[in-house]
């Protein structure tokens, strides 16, 4: 069978078509990076700097060299280099680089204005925590979310849901920015990747419920259009995978939803007399008085 283009160029550099190093071949990766760095490529200098700072990819731990590579990359206006240098100024390395808040903000702003999503997210938090500037926060958090930064997307979704930072409450935008599939968390296995981020899952759960609750004045169990099953689904993921705080809030929300709907039939609205009706075993989010209504 003739080799296709995808097979021909898989695992190769998109520019020079040289085969990329994989696995534990740190020596070859190091040589390639140094070669590109010597040719003046800023992105390679940023990566070498990170390797020296962390003692990775076969390079020794040398923060002085790492900072020097960051400075060279930053001088060439490389977004990664600017961000890494900003982080270095924020941390400070004894005997190498003094902690400098003004330099941190300068290089962070440079990286953010060049479109680096992580820098935009960090700068938004800086405006929120230290500068108390809602306009600056909203500007950079929106840019970061639009560029795919999942933490920024989740924070912005939360702000729309709870009308924070001067935003008008919007469950539609809260749902948009809180899509767990749009902003997945770095994960350890395929199950977590499919379920997405627990904070985003909780935001989505709230949005789905209130999107129907408010327009229809509390009448939410319209057969075939009830948001309860989906809302409970995402709330349970937040409860299962979230931090202690997120799991606790999600647990309370689940309890409120279930207590509100389990004592009447989701189809005919018949009230339960002594005990709650049987739960649907498929969606786990609806209760019925009998098979006829299910």
Secondary structure as the mmCIF struct_conf table of DSSP 4:
data_model
#
loop_
_struct_conf.conf_type_id
_struct_conf.id
_struct_conf.beg_label_comp_id
_struct_conf.beg_label_asym_id
_struct_conf.beg_label_seq_id
_struct_conf.end_label_comp_id
_struct_conf.end_label_asym_id
_struct_conf.end_label_seq_id
HELX_LH_PP_P HELX_LH_PP_P1 UNK A 2 UNK A 4
HELX_RH_AL_P HELX_RH_AL_P1 UNK A 5 UNK A 9
TURN_TY1_P TURN_TY1_P1 UNK A 10 UNK A 11
STRN STRN1 UNK A 12 UNK A 12
TURN_TY1_P TURN_TY1_P2 UNK A 14 UNK A 16
HELX_LH_PP_P HELX_LH_PP_P2 UNK A 18 UNK A 18
STRN STRN2 UNK A 19 UNK A 19
HELX_LH_PP_P HELX_LH_PP_P3 UNK A 20 UNK A 21
TURN_TY1_P TURN_TY1_P3 UNK A 23 UNK A 24
HELX_RH_AL_P HELX_RH_AL_P2 UNK A 26 UNK A 38
TURN_TY1_P TURN_TY1_P4 UNK A 39 UNK A 40
HELX_RH_AL_P HELX_RH_AL_P3 UNK A 42 UNK A 54
TURN_TY1_P TURN_TY1_P5 UNK A 55 UNK A 55
TURN_TY1_P TURN_TY1_P6 UNK A 57 UNK A 58
HELX_RH_AL_P HELX_RH_AL_P4 UNK A 63 UNK A 75
TURN_TY1_P TURN_TY1_P7 UNK A 76 UNK A 77
HELX_RH_AL_P HELX_RH_AL_P5 UNK A 79 UNK A 91
STRN STRN3 UNK A 93 UNK A 93
TURN_TY1_P TURN_TY1_P8 UNK A 94 UNK A 96
STRN STRN4 UNK A 97 UNK A 97
HELX_RH_AL_P HELX_RH_AL_P6 UNK A 101 UNK A 113
TURN_TY1_P TURN_TY1_P9 UNK A 114 UNK A 115
HELX_RH_AL_P HELX_RH_AL_P7 UNK A 117 UNK A 126
HELX_RH_PI_P HELX_RH_PI_P1 UNK A 127 UNK A 131
HELX_RH_AL_P HELX_RH_AL_P8 UNK A 134 UNK A 146
TURN_TY1_P TURN_TY1_P10 UNK A 147 UNK A 148
HELX_RH_AL_P HELX_RH_AL_P9 UNK A 150 UNK A 161
TURN_TY1_P TURN_TY1_P11 UNK A 162 UNK A 163
TURN_TY1_P TURN_TY1_P12 UNK A 165 UNK A 166
HELX_LH_PP_P HELX_LH_PP_P4 UNK A 167 UNK A 169
HELX_RH_AL_P HELX_RH_AL_P10 UNK A 171 UNK A 177
TURN_TY1_P TURN_TY1_P13 UNK A 178 UNK A 178
TURN_TY1_P TURN_TY1_P14 UNK A 180 UNK A 182
BEND BEND1 UNK A 183 UNK A 183
HELX_LH_PP_P HELX_LH_PP_P5 UNK A 184 UNK A 186
BEND BEND2 UNK A 188 UNK A 189
HELX_RH_AL_P HELX_RH_AL_P11 UNK A 190 UNK A 195
HELX_RH_AL_P HELX_RH_AL_P12 UNK A 198 UNK A 213
TURN_TY1_P TURN_TY1_P15 UNK A 214 UNK A 218
TURN_TY1_P TURN_TY1_P16 UNK A 223 UNK A 225
BEND BEND3 UNK A 227 UNK A 227
HELX_RH_AL_P HELX_RH_AL_P13 UNK A 228 UNK A 241
BEND BEND4 UNK A 242 UNK A 242
HELX_RH_AL_P HELX_RH_AL_P14 UNK A 244 UNK A 261
TURN_TY1_P TURN_TY1_P17 UNK A 262 UNK A 263
STRN STRN5 UNK A 264 UNK A 264
TURN_TY1_P TURN_TY1_P18 UNK A 266 UNK A 268
HELX_LH_PP_P HELX_LH_PP_P6 UNK A 270 UNK A 270
STRN STRN6 UNK A 271 UNK A 271
HELX_LH_PP_P HELX_LH_PP_P7 UNK A 272 UNK A 272
BEND BEND5 UNK A 273 UNK A 275
HELX_LH_PP_P HELX_LH_PP_P8 UNK A 276 UNK A 277
STRN STRN7 UNK A 278 UNK A 279
HELX_LH_PP_P HELX_LH_PP_P9 UNK A 280 UNK A 280
TURN_TY1_P TURN_TY1_P19 UNK A 281 UNK A 283
BEND BEND6 UNK A 284 UNK A 285
STRN STRN8 UNK A 287 UNK A 288
BEND BEND7 UNK A 289 UNK A 290
TURN_TY1_P TURN_TY1_P20 UNK A 291 UNK A 293
#
